Amino acid sequence: MADKHNHTQEATGIDNLNESLTSFGSKMEQNKGKIGWIVLAVIVVAVAVFGFVFFNNRSNDESARKYSGLEVKIEEQVQKAAPAAQDSLRNALWIKELQALATSEKGKPGATLANINLAGRYYDEAKYKEALAAIEAADIDEPIMKGQILVLKGDCYVGLKQYPQAIEAYDAAISASGNTPDTAVRAMAKKALVLDAQKKYADAKAVYELMLKDYAMEAANQGINPEAYIARENARLGK
């Protein structure tokens, strides 16, 4: 099984920590035997999905409709550009339009949708401070979306090498995800990786023990074997 291979090759050093948290998409197919890549999926995809759910629940709101109209507006401009320039232009226009909408619709669903989208885009560009600002500006009340955004917040703090704040964000995500265990497992896995990178093996072990106790089935569904990780932490602790 995947969780029995290549433990010693996982990127757990502080210098490689952010890469471990964010490289899932490009590494997954090439590293199916490495737990780290498989369990620590990039949160941006989930944020985009739940951003759509947020919009769908507010599709009749005028402010949300302003957000939904951005794609057509942007694509009309992009198609006028040379093919080689379209991708960079598209992203630049999205950033510009989202920033404008977040400002003009402040306090309304359109601004929340814009900030969710901005947070994911900034994170992809390693603009972690900007992503955090967008996250803080997003007014999210749904537990599912809130948990996902808090995981992204933790990832941003990892990118800034602010590890205590990252742990705090992951803990908040776990607390907010009582009814969404998949998110709780994802937050736990990332928290444990941060603790491991700081050689806090006993604390990481405690996270995996809690995962085994409360979310064994959900962890298995995500390809995580908490018992294997507990054994690894015991080995690191000399037990």
N, C-alpha and C positions, 0 to 999 in steps of 0.2 A: 504494500500500500504506500501511497505518497508520503504519509506521515512518518515512515520508517527510514527515509532516505535523506542524505545530504544535510543533516542537521548542522554539521560543522561548517557548511558553506553558506549558511544564511547570513544576510547582511545585518549584523546586530551592533556594529560599532557606531558611535555617535556620528562620525563623519558620514556614514552611509545611511543613517536612519531615515532622512527624508526621502532618499531614493527608494528605500524599502517600502515606504508608505505610499509612494506615488507611481511606481513603475509597473504596477499590475497589468495594465492594458497591453503594453508592448512586450512584456516578459512572459505572460501566461502560457502562450503556446510553446515557447522555447524552453520553459522551465517547469513542466508539469510535475516533476518530481520534487520540487522545492516548496515546502509548505508556505514559507514567507510570502512568495509571490502570489500564491493562490488565495490565501485567506485574507490578505490585506488589500482588498479591491479599492481602486480609486473611487473616492466618494462623489466625484463630480458627476458621474453618470447617474447615480442615485438621486443627487440633488436635482438634476434636470428632469428626471422622471417624476419626482414628487412636486417639482415646480409645476409640471403639467397638471398634476392632480389638483394642486392648489388653484390653478386657473380654471380647470373644469368645474370646480365647485362654485366658481364665481363668474361663470361665463356670461351671465346676464348683467354683470356690473359694468358700468360705463368705463370706469378706470381700467378694469381688466381688459376690456375690449381694445383700449388704446395700446396695451402691450401686445395683444394678439395681432394688431395691424402692422407691427414693426417689420415682420419678415417680408411682406410684400413690398413695403416701401424700400427696404434695404436692397432686396434682390433686383428691383427695377434699376437702381443705380449701379449695382455690381455688374449686371449684364452689359452695360455700356462700356465697361473697361476691357482692356486686353486680357485674354485668358490667363496669361502668366501673372497678372496683377490682381486677379479676382479674389483669391483667398485672403491676402493681406488686407485688401480693401474691405472685404466683407467683415473681417474681425474689427477693423478700425471703425467702421460704420456702426456695428453692433455696440461697441463700447460707447461711442458718442451718443447714440440714440438712447441707450439704456441709462446713461448718466443723466441725460436731459429728462427722461421720464421719471427717474427716481427723484429728481428735484421738483418737477412740476406736479407730481402726484403724491407728494410726501403725505404719509398718514393714510393712504388709500391702497387698495389691492394692487393697482398698477405699479406703485412704487415698490411694494414687497416683491412682486414678480421680477421687476427690473433688478432689484438688489440681489435676489437669489441667483439670477443669471449672471450678473456682474461678479459675484463671489466666485462662481465656478470658473469664469473666464480669467479672472485675476489669478486664481490659484494655478491654473494651467500655465500661466506666464511667470510663475514664481514671484508674483507681486503680492506677497503675503500680508503686508500691512494694509494694502488697498482691499484685499479680500476680507480681512477682518472688519474694516470699516463698513463694507457692504453688508456683512453678516449682522453687525450691530444695528444697522439701519433697517433691516428687514423685520417687519412686525408679523411674527409667526405664532399662531396659537394652536395649530394642529399638532398633537403629540408626535405623529409619524414624521412630519416635516421638521419639527423642532429637533428631534433626535438626530436626523441626518445632518442638519446644519451644524449642530454641536460637534459632530464628528469632524466635519470639515474645519470647524474652528480649531479643534485640536491639531489637525494636520498643518494648519497655517502656523500655529505656535511652534510646531516641530521645525517647520521651515525657517523660522526665526531663531531657532535654538533656545527657545524659552520653554524648557521641558516641564517645570512645575505648572505653568499655565496650561500646557498641553494635557497633562494628567488631569488637571481640574476640569478641562473641557470634556475629556473622555468620561470622567465620573458623572458630569452633568448629563451627558448623552445617555449613559447607562440608567441614571435615575429617571430620565424623561421617556425611556423606551420600555416601560413595564408591559405595555400592550403590543410592542413591536420587538419581539425577542431577537429577530435577525439583526436589527440595528444594535441592540445591546451586545450581542456576540461580537459584532464588528468593532465596537468601541472597546470591548474588553481585550480583543486580540491586539489592537493598536496600543492600548495602554500597556499591556504586557511587553510588547516589543520595545517601547520607550524605557520601561523599567530595566529590561535586559540590557539595553544599550548603556545604561548607567551602572551596570553590574549589581543591580538591586534584585538579586535572584530570589530571595525569600519573598519579596513583595510580588514579583512576577508569578511565583508559584501560587501565592494566595489568590491571584486573579484567575488562574487556570482552575484552581480548586472550586472557586465560586462558579465559574463557567460550567464545570462538570456537575456541580450540585443543582444549579438552576436552569441550565440551558444545554444539556447534553445532546438532545435530539437536534436542536437548531444548530449547534456547533458541528455535528456530524453532517448535516445538510450542506454546510459551507466548507466541508473538507477538513475540518479541524478535529484533532483527537486530543482533548485536554489531558488525558492520562499520559500520552506520550510526552507532552510538554512538561507535565509535573515530574515525570521521570528524568527529563533533561535537567530541570532546575535542581532536583535532588542531587544529580551527578555534579552539577556545578557547585553545589553547596558541600560536596564531599560526603553525601549520605549514601 
